Structures are given as C-alpha cells and as structure tokens.
Amino acid sequence: MVSRLMEGEATVTELGAPFDLSQPAVSHHVRVLEDAGLVTHRVDGPRRPRRLSPKGLASLDAWIDAVRTAYEANYDRLDSLWETLRKEHR
C-alpha cells in the first residue's frame, strides 16, 4: 500500500485492489498507517483519497537511521570480538 501511495493519492478501494483482502481488512491496514502518521487523507466529496505524509516519513526515516546506527555498532563489536577470539585460538 505504501508503494502504491508513492505513485500518488489513492482511495482505500484502490489501495486494496491488488490484494486478496476484505474491505474491512484494507481499511484497518490504512487506519494503522494513518495512526502511525505515515498516511493522511483529504475530503473530496464522497471520496477520501489517501496520500503519504512527508512529516511521518521523515520521522520513520530518522528512526530507521537510528536503528541502522545501533546495528552497525553491534556488528562492529561482534567483528571485534570475533577477531579477538580468532587471535586467541591460533
């Protein structure tokens, strides 16, 4: 659904079209994305097209960077430990 929204606005029906999901399930997924701040909607008569939220995506990007940094530090420590153990067992 997020990939589809990268192409532009879409209704819940349009977002659910490629999936074998019920309308309530699609609506639930969209609501989760909205609650997370990743997706917003606007009122266009009877339509409620959704779109990606740049602010929400910026927050997600910052979180991903923090996680990436933490994992890289963990892998660096593991590499160091592995090297130490390898040298001790020569």
Beta strands, then each sheet from edge to edge (+ up, - down):
strand 1: 39-41
strand 2: 50-52
sheet 1: 1+ 2-
end
